Structures are given as structure tokens and as C-alpha cells.
Amino acid sequence: MPLPRPAPGTGRWWVIGTIGIGLGVALAVWLGLANSIGQVTWDVTAYKVESDASVRLGFDVHRPSGEAVVCHVVALDSHFGTVGSLDVPVAAGAAALVHQDVTIRTASRAVTGDVKSCEKA
């Protein structure tokens, strides 16, 4: 069974639609790349609850080379409430990947540690 052909005179709209979809996809890719290249990102690599008063947190910071960064790290209790926080400066340097190990003092027992944000200084 052959496929039905479009009505005569509609080929022009197929071309216009295809070009429009192509431009929309190109714009979406460009905006996605423009908003993510050169941004600071982080990965939590380890955490350990050392006592009722402290949590040890390890994390990697991915940043543009030569940029100084400040990361805000927190310790959370079992209800996800913040029981401790710390601002960690990451000095500017040639390395794009920097590992940090910090100890966060807490007001009560925490169950985890996390990086809340990292921003260029």
C-alpha cells in the first residue's frame, strides 16, 4: 500500500517547517552550551560523620583555570535541616580540578555533608 502524497502546493510549507525546526534545534543547542561552558561545578566524593560535633566532607571543584572560587558547604541532620555550615575558599590556580577536604563543625549530630553552592570569587 503506497503512502499518501501531500496535497499539491504544500511542499513549500514542508520546507519552511523543516528550516524552522532546524533553527529551533540550533538555538536550543547554542543556549545550552552558552549557559554551561565556563561554569563552576562540583562533585561530593566522600563524607564521614566523625562525631556529634563534626562532619568531614571531601569534594572536587571543576572551574575555569585561574579562577578563585568560594564554596558553601553544609552539614545536614536527619530532617535535612542545616546543623553546620562553612564557606571554603578555593584559591586561583592553573588546575581546573581541585580536591578539597574540610571538617564542618555542627551544633548537633549530622547524618551527611553536602556542597550547597560554588561561585566565582
Secondary structure as GFF3:
##gff-version 3
##sequence-region A 1 121
A	DSSP	alpha_helix	11	36	.	.	.	ID=ss1
A	DSSP	beta_strand	41	51	.	.	.	ID=ss2
A	DSSP	beta_strand	54	62	.	.	.	ID=ss3
A	DSSP	beta_strand	69	76	.	.	.	ID=ss4
A	DSSP	beta_strand	82	90	.	.	.	ID=ss5
A	DSSP	beta_strand	97	105	.	.	.	ID=ss6
A	DSSP	beta_strand	112	120	.	.	.	ID=ss7
###
